[in-house]
């Protein structure tokens, strides 16, 4: 399952849906919404993942900007399959 492209794409889709819901609820309700709070925690986690992402994809020679943006948006659902060769840069 860890090398299944469909699995990682589904995980990325869930992350995108959470971003959409979290941002929408943050704009309308602020951090009073539990979904917006979870979204904010996920953003912080993604920021903390950036050094791990650089280490994980160092052999793939992916530009640093692409690594930062994809890690901020998708987190480990981008850099783990990229490291394993499931996603090609």
N, C-alpha and C positions, 0 to 999 in steps of 0.2 A: 504494500500500500504506500510506503514512503517514496517509492519511485513512480507512482501513478500520477501522470500529469493531470488527469481529471480531478483527483482528490485535491491537489494543490490549487487548481483553478476554482474549485468549489469553496475552499477555504478563503481564497482571495476575494471571491464574490461576497462571502459573509462579512469580511472586513469592510468592503466598499459599502455594503448596506448599513453596517454599524456606523461608518463615517457619515453617511447621508442622514441617518436617523439622529445621531448625536449632534451633528451640526444644526439640523433643523430644529431640534428641541432646545438646543442652547440659544438659538436666535429667538425663539418664541417664548421660552420659559426660563432661560438662564440655567444656572446649576441646580435649580429646584427639582429638575427631572432626574430620576435615578439613571436613566439611559445616558443623559448628558454627562453625569458624573463618571459612569463607566467609560464613556468615550474619552474623557479627559485623562483618566488613568491609563488607557491604552495609548494615547498620544505620548504620555510621559515614558511609558515602557518602550515605545518605538524609538524615542530619542535616545534612551539608554542602550538600545540595541545597535546603534550605529557603529561603535568600535568592533563589536562582534561580527557585524556584516562585513566590515573591511577585512577582517581576518579570514572570514569564511570564503570570500570570493577573490582573495588576493591572486590566486593562481589563474583565474579566468581573465584577468586584465580588463576589468570593467571600469569605465570612467568613474571618478569619485563622485561627480554630481549625480549620475544615474544611481549609484549605490545609496547615496543619502536620500534622494527623493523616493526611490522604491522602498527603502527601509522605513521612512516616515509614513508612507501610505500603507504598505502591506506588512511591514515587520518581518518576522521569521518566515511567514508564508511566501516571501520572495527569496530571501537569501539561503534558506535551507535547500529548496529544490534547485536553485541556481548553482550552489556548491556541488550538488550531487549530479548535475548535468541534465536535470529534467527540463529546466528552462534554459534556453540559449540566449546569451546576450548579443 
